[in-house]
Amino acid sequence: MAADIELIGGQEKRDIRVVPYDKAWPRRFAHERDRIIAALGPLACRVDHIGSTAVPGLAAKPIIDIDLSVPNVDDEDTYLPQLIAAGYHLRVRQPGHRMVRTQDLDVHVHICTAGSDWERRHLLFRDWLRHDADDRELYGKMKQELAAQDWPDMNAYAATKSPLIAEITERAEAWAHSTQWHPNRPRA
């Protein structure tokens, strides 16, 4: 794990379970999006469903990943107290990114600065996997294989996926360039 990442509460051993896509995941996201917007109002510049649960047909850990864009992620006093009051718990603090999660650990809200590279990368990766069946299948297969292994924590599992994510991201970037993809333009 990178030295610049602070895990609030330290390392946690968690079982990694990957399940088939669940059509209820978009509704779960919508519920959490509404909670976040109610807590933050206009400070929530964007609230997007990201990660594998945002890609129809892709197997995933049953954890809803949300990208929350705020004016300045480093200015925690403007948004973190409201999210904590809404029932989220701070888990990760790193430059350009914070992560809060629900007590049941089934929702991870990744907080970044609006317009940042963090925001763009995650939206592009999601949109590419929605678009490209081959990479969606490749990524899903790897996740299922890795989930069958024993991991010291979820970060170790995620780090092992990094080389494939980098490879897929290269193809996504080429697609973004050729199609003039932009995170503010919705894609089917």
C-alpha positions in Angstrom: 0.0 0.0 0.0 1.2 3.5 -0.8 2.7 5.5 2.1 0.5 8.4 1.3 -2.7 6.5 2.1 -4.1 6.7 5.6 -6.5 3.9 6.5 -8.7 5.1 9.3 -9.0 2.1 11.6 -6.0 0.3 10.1 -5.8 -2.8 7.9 -8.9 -5.0 7.9 -9.2 -8.6 6.9 -12.4 -9.0 4.8 -13.7 -11.8 2.6 -13.7 -11.0 -1.0 -16.9 -12.2 -2.6 -17.7 -11.6 -6.3 -21.3 -12.2 -7.3 -23.3 -12.0 -10.6 -24.6 -8.6 -11.6 -27.7 -7.7 -9.6 -30.3 -5.5 -11.3 -31.0 -3.9 -7.8 -27.6 -2.2 -7.7 -28.7 0.9 -9.7 -31.6 1.4 -7.3 -29.3 1.0 -4.3 -27.0 3.7 -5.9 -30.0 6.0 -6.4 -30.9 5.7 -2.8 -27.4 6.6 -1.7 -27.2 9.4 -4.2 -30.3 10.9 -2.7 -28.8 10.6 0.8 -25.6 12.3 -0.3 -27.4 15.2 -2.1 -29.7 15.7 1.0 -26.6 15.9 3.2 -24.5 18.2 1.0 -26.8 20.1 -1.3 -24.9 22.1 -3.9 -21.5 21.0 -2.5 -22.2 17.7 -4.3 -21.0 18.8 -7.8 -21.5 15.3 -9.2 -22.6 12.0 -7.7 -21.9 9.1 -10.1 -22.3 5.3 -9.9 -18.8 3.9 -10.6 -17.1 0.5 -10.2 -18.3 -2.9 -11.3 -21.8 -2.6 -9.8 -22.3 0.3 -12.3 -21.6 -2.0 -15.3 -24.6 -4.1 -16.4 -23.7 -7.7 -16.8 -20.4 -7.5 -14.9 -19.8 -9.7 -11.8 -18.8 -7.6 -8.8 -18.3 -7.4 -5.1 -21.8 -6.5 -3.7 -20.5 -3.1 -2.7 -21.9 0.0 -4.4 -19.0 2.4 -5.4 -20.0 6.0 -5.8 -17.9 8.9 -7.0 -18.7 12.1 -5.2 -17.1 15.3 -6.7 -16.9 18.3 -4.4 -15.3 21.7 -5.0 -12.1 20.9 -3.1 -11.6 17.4 -1.6 -8.8 18.7 0.7 -11.2 21.1 2.4 -12.8 18.3 4.5 -14.6 20.7 6.9 -16.9 21.7 4.1 -18.3 18.2 3.4 -17.1 15.6 5.8 -19.1 16.5 8.9 -22.3 16.4 6.8 -21.5 13.0 5.5 -20.7 11.7 8.9 -24.0 13.1 10.2 -25.7 11.2 7.3 -24.3 7.9 8.6 -21.1 7.5 6.6 -17.7 6.7 8.2 -14.3 8.0 7.1 -12.1 5.1 6.0 -9.4 6.5 3.5 -7.6 9.7 3.4 -5.0 10.3 0.6 -4.0 13.2 -1.6 -6.9 14.0 -4.0 -9.2 11.3 -2.5 -11.2 10.5 0.5 -13.4 7.5 1.0 -16.3 7.1 3.4 -18.5 4.1 3.7 -21.7 2.8 5.3 -21.6 1.0 8.6 -22.6 -2.2 6.8 -19.6 -1.7 4.5 -21.8 -2.2 1.5 -21.4 1.3 0.0 -18.1 3.1 -0.6 -18.2 6.8 -1.5 -15.0 8.0 -3.1 -14.7 11.8 -2.8 -12.6 13.8 -5.2 -12.3 17.3 -6.5 -14.7 18.2 -9.3 -12.9 18.0 -12.7 -10.0 16.1 -11.3 -8.1 13.3 -12.9 -9.5 11.0 -10.2 -13.0 11.8 -11.4 -12.2 11.4 -15.1 -10.3 8.1 -14.7 -13.1 6.4 -12.8 -15.9 7.6 -15.1 -13.9 6.6 -18.2 -13.1 3.1 -16.9 -16.8 2.6 -16.1 -18.0 3.9 -19.5 -15.4 1.8 -21.3 -16.5 -1.4 -19.5 -20.1 -0.6 -20.4 -19.0 -0.2 -24.0 -16.5 -3.0 -24.6 -17.7 -6.6 -24.0 -14.2 -8.1 -24.3 -12.6 -6.0 -21.6 -15.7 -6.4 -19.5 -15.4 -10.2 -19.7 -11.6 -10.1 -19.1 -12.0 -7.9 -16.1 -14.9 -10.0 -14.7 -13.0 -13.3 -15.1 -9.9 -11.9 -13.3 -12.0 -10.6 -10.4 -13.7 -14.0 -10.0 -10.3 -15.8 -10.0 -8.8 -13.4 -7.5 -11.9 -13.6 -5.2 -11.2 -17.3 -4.8 -7.9 -16.5 -3.1 -7.3 -15.5 0.5 -6.3 -11.8 0.9 -5.0 -9.9 4.0 -7.4 -7.0 3.1 -9.3 -5.5 0.2 -6.4 -3.2 -0.7 -4.2 -6.2 -1.5 -6.9 -7.7 -3.8 -7.3 -4.3 -5.5 -3.6 -3.9 -6.0 -3.3 -7.2 -7.7 -5.9 -6.0 -10.3 -3.8 -2.9 -11.1 -1.8 -4.3 -14.0 -5.0 -5.4 -15.8 -6.7 -2.1 -15.0 -3.7 -0.2 -16.5 -3.9 -2.3 -19.6 -7.7 -1.7 -20.0 -7.3 2.0 -19.2 -4.9 2.3 -22.2 -7.6 0.9 -24.5 -10.2 3.2 -22.8 -8.0 6.2 -23.4 -7.6 5.4 -27.1 -11.4 5.0 -27.3 -11.9 8.3 -25.4 -9.6 10.1 -27.9 -11.2 8.5 -31.0 -14.8 9.2 -29.8 -14.1 12.5 -28.1 -15.5 11.0 -24.9 -15.9 13.5 -22.1 -17.1 12.8 -18.6 -19.8 15.5 -18.9 -21.4 13.9 -21.9 -23.5 10.9 -21.0 -22.7 7.7 -23.1 -25.0 4.8 -23.6 
